[in-house]
Structures are given as C-alpha cells and as structure tokens.
Amino acid sequence: MAQFLAAGAKALRLIEGWTRASLAERAGVSVASLKRFETTGKASLELVLKIAHALGRLDEFDKLLKPPQAQSLADLEKQTMQRLRKRGSR
C-alpha cells in the first residue's frame, strides 16, 4: 500500500509538471524525504499528508479508517456505548 501511495503521488507530481524540489517546497518537506517516499514508499504519516495536501488530494483521506455508519438502532446503541467506554474490549 505504501508503494502504491508513493507511485500515485509521483504520478500526480509528474502530471502537474513539478520537479521533486517544487513539490517538496509546496509541501514543506525536504527533497530527500520526498525522494525516499517516491522510491521506497517509506514516509511518516505527516509527510504523506503534507504531500497529499500539496497535490490537492488531502480530502481523499477523510474516509480512511472511518467507522461504518449505523445500519440499525442496535448498531447505533452499540456505537454509543463504545464511545462512552473510551476503551476497546479484548
């Protein structure tokens, strides 16, 4: 998945006609960090989010790891109870 994200970021950068240096500047990251991400997929979440923001794609992360919506009253009650507990169960 990391390499998939890196390849997508690189493709979007090239579509924009930006060099690594220009994207790095727009994202507020170092060129070395951007190069490492593009070539290996290794990066911090913060770096990936900065790059996504610079590429105009940050809004695509809003659904990532989002809990599903309740489909029934029982689901809604279960979600409410989980929020009240503050911790997961084993």
Secondary structure, DSSP 4 states (H G I P E B T S, - for coil): -HHHHHHHHHHHHHHHT--HHHHHHHHT--HHHHHHHHHH----HHHHHHHHHHTT-GGGGTTTTPPPPP-SHHHHHHHHHHHHH-S---
